[in-house]
């Protein structure tokens, strides 16, 4: 999962995902170190492929619409 550092970025992305009907939570500093803020996404066995693809599309669209505003934020890859 990719995440964007900064409390504001985590909150903005989580709101967009929540408005699309998915239950996610922003994880902000000081809960995590500064620069490690993220959006918590939990996938369960009962999620359908369409639900997961929908979530991916929401995130993808957000990135595409906001990439120019993310110049100062770091995109970090986190492996499960």
N, C-alpha and C positions, 0 to 999 in steps of 0.2 A: 504494500500500500504506500502511496506517496502522501506526504503531508507538507504543508507550507508553514514555515516558522512565523511566529508572531501571534499574539493573542487576537488581534483584530482579524487576521486572515483566517484563523481557526473558527472564530465566531461567524464571520461572513459566510464561509463555505458551509458550515453546519446549518445555518439558517436556510440557505438555498436548498440543501438536501432535505431538511425538515419540511419545507414548504412543498416539496415534491411528494411528501407522504412517508418518508423514511425516518426511523427513530435513530438518530445519531447524536452524539454529544461532543462539544468542543472540550479538549483537554488543554487547559491554559496554565501558564506559569502563575503562581509558584508551585502548582501541583507537579509540573515537570520543569526541568531547567529551562531558562530563557534560551530560545532558539530551537527548542524541541517540542513546541506546541503542535497539536495535531487534532484530528477529528477521529473519535472512536467509532468504528463501524464493526458491528457484530453480525456475522453471517451464521445462520442456523440451518440445520438439516431440513427444516420444513420450508425454507425459502425456495421459491421456484426459480428456474433459469431466467424467466422473464423479469422477475423482481431484481435479480442480480444484474442483469443486463441494463435494466432501467436505472439502477443506481449508478452503474458505470457511465451511462450516457449523461446523467445529471452532472457528475463530476467532470466528465470530458467537456461538456458544454460550458460549464463554469470556467474551466481553464481556458478554453478557446476565447471566451468573451472577456476574460480578465488578464490574459497573459501580458499585455502591455503595462498593466498596473502592478505586475509582480516583479518588476526589475530589481527592487531592493529586497525581495524575499527569496529565500533559499528553498529549492525543491530538493527534498531529501528522500531517499528510498529506504524503506524499512521492511525487512524480510520477517515473515512469521516463523 
